[in-house]
Amino acid sequence: MAEQAIEPLLSELRNVVEQADPIPGHVVAAAKAAFSWRTIDAELAELAADSMLSGAGTRAADAARLLTFQAGAVEIEVEVADTGATRRLTGQLVPPSAAAVSVRWADGSLDAQADDLGRFTVEAVPAGTVRIAITRPDDSRTVVTSWVSI
């Protein structure tokens, strides 16, 4: 009962503090950057190939973009399809295996599961800068791609 009486007071106090002394944007950005250190032990998968940057052939304006990331013996192949304001990511893990997949961006993330053949799809990813984290059930480390603009 006492908590119900205190909650409105705490809410009002929170509003007063936010208006009187808001958190500066650079402090929020630094806090988000520090939060990224929680995956410092993850293996980084670097961008190895990008069809948008390759000079091989002419790419149609509506063709899907193909990205390949590598970390040691692990490859993450991703097709990026433009669906308006969002993107659809269809991927393949090499070597193939089931895994938890997380597509992350500055203000959020979407999770999916790769099947036993290493295939996954993530819908409605906002256009912008993203990275992909892969965690296989038989591996204690997470593989995280470099940031890429889609």
C-alpha positions in Angstrom: 0.0 0.0 0.0 2.8 2.4 0.9 4.4 1.9 -2.6 1.3 3.0 -4.3 1.3 6.3 -2.3 5.0 7.0 -3.0 4.9 6.3 -6.8 3.1 9.5 -7.8 5.5 11.5 -5.6 8.5 9.9 -7.2 7.1 10.5 -10.7 6.6 14.2 -9.9 10.1 14.4 -8.5 11.5 12.8 -11.6 9.7 15.3 -13.8 11.0 18.3 -11.8 14.6 17.0 -11.9 14.4 16.4 -15.7 13.1 19.9 -16.3 15.4 21.7 -13.9 18.6 19.8 -14.8 18.3 17.7 -18.0 21.1 15.3 -18.9 23.3 16.9 -21.6 23.4 15.0 -24.9 27.1 14.4 -24.8 26.8 12.7 -21.5 24.1 10.4 -22.9 26.3 9.6 -25.9 29.3 8.8 -23.6 27.1 6.5 -21.5 25.9 4.6 -24.5 29.5 4.3 -25.7 30.6 3.0 -22.3 27.7 0.5 -22.4 29.1 -1.0 -25.6 32.2 -2.2 -23.6 30.0 -5.0 -22.2 30.8 -7.0 -25.4 34.6 -6.2 -25.3 35.4 -9.9 -25.2 33.3 -10.6 -28.4 35.2 -11.5 -31.5 35.0 -8.8 -34.2 33.9 -9.8 -37.6 35.3 -7.3 -40.2 33.6 -6.4 -43.4 35.3 -8.5 -46.1 33.1 -7.8 -49.1 30.4 -5.3 -50.0 28.6 -5.5 -53.4 28.0 -1.7 -53.2 31.7 -1.1 -53.1 32.9 -3.7 -55.6 33.6 -2.7 -59.1 32.6 -6.0 -60.6 29.7 -5.4 -63.0 26.8 -3.0 -62.9 24.5 -3.2 -60.0 20.8 -2.5 -60.6 19.4 0.3 -58.4 16.8 -2.1 -56.9 19.2 -5.0 -56.5 19.8 -6.3 -53.0 23.1 -5.4 -51.3 25.4 -8.3 -50.4 27.8 -8.1 -47.4 30.3 -10.6 -46.1 31.9 -10.4 -42.6 34.8 -12.6 -41.5 36.1 -13.5 -38.1 38.7 -16.3 -38.2 36.9 -19.3 -39.7 33.5 -17.8 -39.2 31.7 -16.0 -42.1 28.4 -14.0 -41.9 26.9 -13.5 -45.3 24.0 -11.0 -45.4 21.7 -9.8 -48.2 20.2 -6.3 -47.5 16.9 -5.6 -49.2 15.4 -2.1 -49.3 11.8 -2.2 -48.1 11.2 1.5 -47.9 12.1 3.1 -44.6 13.3 -0.2 -43.3 15.5 -3.1 -44.5 15.2 -6.9 -44.6 18.4 -8.8 -43.7 18.6 -12.4 -44.9 21.7 -14.1 -43.8 23.8 -17.3 -43.8 26.4 -18.4 -41.3 29.4 -20.3 -42.6 30.1 -22.9 -41.3 26.3 -23.5 -40.9 24.9 -23.9 -37.4 22.0 -22.7 -35.2 22.7 -19.4 -33.5 21.0 -16.5 -31.8 21.2 -13.4 -34.0 20.8 -9.8 -32.9 20.8 -6.9 -35.2 21.7 -3.7 -33.2 21.5 0.0 -33.9 21.9 3.1 -31.8 18.4 3.1 -30.3 17.4 -0.6 -30.4 17.8 -4.1 -31.7 15.9 -7.0 -33.2 16.5 -10.7 -32.4 16.2 -13.8 -34.5 17.3 -17.4 -34.6 19.5 -18.9 -37.3 18.3 -22.5 -38.1 20.5 -25.6 -38.2 21.7 -24.6 -41.7 22.7 -21.1 -40.4 20.0 -19.2 -42.2 18.2 -16.3 -40.7 16.0 -13.3 -41.6 15.4 -10.1 -39.7 12.6 -7.8 -41.0 11.9 -4.1 -40.3 15.5 -3.1 -39.5 15.6 0.8 -39.7 17.8 2.2 -42.4 21.1 3.5 -40.9 24.1 2.1 -39.1 23.8 -1.4 -37.7 25.9 -4.3 -36.5 25.1 -8.0 -36.1 25.9 -10.2 -33.1 26.0 -14.0 -33.5 26.0 -16.4 -30.5 26.2 -20.1 -31.2 24.9 -22.4 -28.5 28.2 -24.5 -28.5 30.5 -21.5 -28.4 31.0 -19.3 -25.3 32.1 -16.2 -27.4 29.9 -13.9 -29.4 30.9 -12.8 -32.9 30.0 -9.2 -33.6 30.3 -7.5 -37.0 31.8 -4.1 -37.5 29.3 -1.2 -37.9 27.9 -0.8 -41.4 25.5 1.6 -42.9 22.5 0.0 -44.6 
